[in-house]
């Protein structure tokens, strides 16, 4: 800004003072750029307004990303309960009990397999909810089985499985296993 003083223009001190500051709007920040104090006062609010606009635009996306995590956390106790019921049903060697938690399984084939077993111990751990969408979910877990057949020696296996689950009434059931 200039002021008139006795017929000649005199620059005010604040407008012509030059300082070394980083320009908030400059992309290349390797070397400082000389910016006048006036220029810095004008551009800093613009940069802040830009940040505020970016935050306002990103907020719905951040909330949307947090929603599935909250949904997974809310569903996790029910999913863990399902996996406990599944483990107990397998250990009981009762095909009908397994059919209650995994309705799609052919109970006749499972009953035939159970007849050849003396004992089955099942442990399910490392449970991770991969995705959840209202009434369906995908869950990864490690299933360790120790099978003792009526004839032969004990066999132990541990595999990581991905299960597709669906919600029925107030509990979860196993819809299918992914390969």
VMD Tcl script that draws the C-alpha trace (Angstrom):
set ca {
  {0.00 0.00 0.00}
  {1.17 3.42 -0.72}
  {0.31 6.67 0.98}
  {0.53 10.16 -0.35}
  {2.93 12.34 1.56}
  {3.71 15.81 0.33}
  {2.95 14.99 -3.29}
  {5.13 11.93 -3.53}
  {4.42 8.29 -2.96}
  {5.92 6.66 0.08}
  {5.77 2.94 0.52}
  {4.59 1.84 3.91}
  {7.08 -0.24 5.79}
  {4.86 -3.31 6.13}
  {4.18 -3.54 2.41}
  {7.76 -3.39 1.19}
  {9.49 -5.35 3.92}
  {10.80 -8.60 2.47}
  {11.29 -11.68 4.58}
  {12.44 -15.16 3.85}
  {9.43 -17.42 4.48}
  {8.16 -20.59 2.97}
  {5.33 -19.93 0.56}
  {2.41 -22.11 1.81}
  {1.10 -22.51 -1.75}
  {4.39 -23.63 -3.26}
  {4.80 -27.30 -4.10}
  {8.60 -27.46 -4.29}
  {9.74 -26.95 -0.70}
  {13.44 -27.68 -1.20}
  {14.51 -24.03 -1.19}
  {12.82 -21.15 0.60}
  {11.30 -18.49 -1.61}
  {11.44 -14.84 -0.74}
  {7.88 -13.74 -0.03}
  {6.77 -10.30 0.98}
  {4.92 -10.05 4.29}
  {1.85 -8.78 2.44}
  {1.95 -11.74 0.05}
  {2.24 -14.17 2.97}
  {-0.72 -12.54 4.76}
  {-2.87 -12.91 1.64}
  {-1.88 -16.45 0.68}
  {-1.85 -18.07 4.15}
  {-5.63 -17.67 4.66}
  {-6.20 -19.07 1.17}
  {-4.08 -22.11 2.00}
  {-5.98 -22.62 5.26}
  {-9.30 -22.29 3.44}
  {-8.10 -24.94 0.99}
  {-7.19 -27.28 3.85}
  {-10.58 -26.69 5.48}
  {-12.33 -27.49 2.19}
  {-10.27 -30.66 1.75}
  {-11.10 -31.75 5.30}
  {-14.80 -31.10 4.71}
  {-14.74 -33.13 1.51}
  {-12.80 -36.02 3.07}
  {-14.84 -36.26 6.29}
  {-17.73 -38.31 4.77}
  {-15.23 -40.75 3.27}
  {-13.49 -41.17 6.62}
  {-16.81 -41.76 8.36}
  {-17.83 -44.26 5.68}
  {-14.53 -46.10 6.16}
  {-15.09 -46.24 9.92}
  {-18.62 -47.68 9.54}
  {-17.52 -51.19 8.40}
  {-15.01 -51.35 11.25}
  {-17.74 -50.50 13.75}
  {-20.06 -53.01 12.09}
  {-17.37 -55.72 12.26}
  {-16.69 -54.95 15.92}
  {-20.40 -55.19 16.73}
  {-20.75 -58.52 14.87}
  {-17.57 -60.11 16.24}
  {-19.08 -61.59 19.45}
  {-21.84 -63.28 17.42}
  {-19.31 -64.60 14.91}
  {-17.06 -65.95 17.68}
  {-20.13 -67.61 19.22}
  {-20.88 -69.28 15.85}
  {-17.32 -70.58 15.58}
  {-17.51 -71.95 19.14}
  {-20.82 -73.70 18.34}
  {-19.29 -75.08 15.12}
  {-16.27 -76.43 16.98}
  {-18.46 -78.02 19.68}
  {-20.78 -79.56 17.05}
  {-17.84 -81.14 15.22}
  {-16.35 -82.46 18.47}
  {-19.70 -84.04 19.42}
  {-19.54 -86.08 16.17}
  {-23.23 -85.22 15.66}
  {-24.08 -84.45 12.02}
  {-27.40 -82.80 12.98}
  {-25.64 -80.42 15.39}
  {-23.21 -79.43 12.61}
  {-26.17 -78.95 10.22}
  {-27.63 -76.35 12.63}
  {-24.56 -74.12 12.28}
  {-23.80 -75.05 8.64}
  {-27.19 -75.69 6.98}
  {-25.69 -76.30 3.52}
  {-23.68 -79.37 4.57}
  {-24.98 -82.79 3.48}
  {-25.70 -84.36 6.89}
  {-25.81 -87.93 5.53}
  {-22.22 -87.79 4.24}
  {-21.03 -86.18 7.45}
  {-22.78 -88.86 9.57}
  {-20.98 -91.58 7.60}
  {-17.61 -89.85 8.17}
  {-18.33 -89.45 11.91}
  {-19.03 -93.22 12.24}
  {-15.38 -93.92 11.44}
  {-14.09 -91.50 14.10}
  {-13.39 -92.18 17.74}
  {-12.63 -88.55 18.63}
  {-12.32 -85.17 16.93}
  {-10.80 -82.15 18.65}
  {-11.24 -78.79 16.93}
  {-9.64 -75.48 17.83}
  {-10.47 -72.29 15.92}
  {-8.28 -69.23 16.41}
  {-6.72 -66.28 14.54}
  {-10.22 -65.07 13.67}
  {-10.38 -62.00 11.40}
  {-13.50 -60.43 9.99}
  {-12.52 -59.69 6.37}
  {-15.74 -58.00 5.32}
  {-19.25 -57.51 6.58}
  {-22.34 -56.18 4.87}
  {-25.45 -56.27 7.02}
  {-26.48 -59.94 6.90}
  {-23.36 -61.42 5.25}
  {-19.74 -61.64 6.33}
  {-16.43 -63.15 5.26}
  {-14.21 -64.45 8.05}
  {-10.70 -65.88 7.99}
  {-9.61 -68.26 10.76}
  {-7.17 -71.05 11.51}
  {-8.82 -74.42 12.12}
  {-6.74 -77.05 13.89}
  {-8.18 -80.56 13.96}
  {-6.91 -83.62 15.79}
  {-8.75 -86.66 14.43}
  {-8.54 -90.04 16.11}
  {-10.10 -92.69 13.85}
  {-11.52 -95.98 15.18}
  {-8.83 -97.78 13.20}
  {-5.45 -96.18 12.65}
  {-3.39 -93.44 14.21}
  {-4.21 -89.89 15.23}
  {-4.00 -87.24 12.50}
  {-3.55 -83.53 13.12}
  {-4.03 -80.74 10.60}
  {-4.11 -76.97 10.72}
  {-5.46 -74.89 7.85}
  {-6.49 -71.29 7.38}
  {-10.04 -71.14 6.08}
  {-12.18 -68.34 4.73}
  {-15.85 -68.77 5.58}
  {-18.85 -66.99 4.15}
  {-21.40 -66.38 6.88}
  {-24.96 -65.16 6.87}
  {-27.14 -63.85 9.63}
  {-30.36 -65.74 10.33}
  {-32.73 -64.24 12.89}
  {-30.47 -63.44 15.85}
  {-27.43 -65.61 15.09}
  {-24.86 -66.31 12.39}
  {-24.56 -69.53 10.34}
  {-21.89 -70.82 7.96}
  {-23.03 -70.41 4.38}
  {-19.95 -71.85 2.63}
  {-16.19 -72.24 2.69}
  {-14.03 -70.52 0.10}
  {-11.21 -72.43 -1.49}
}
mol new
graphics top color blue
foreach p $ca { graphics top sphere $p radius 0.5 }
foreach p [lrange $ca 0 end-1] q [lrange $ca 1 end] { graphics top cylinder $p $q radius 0.2 }
display resetview
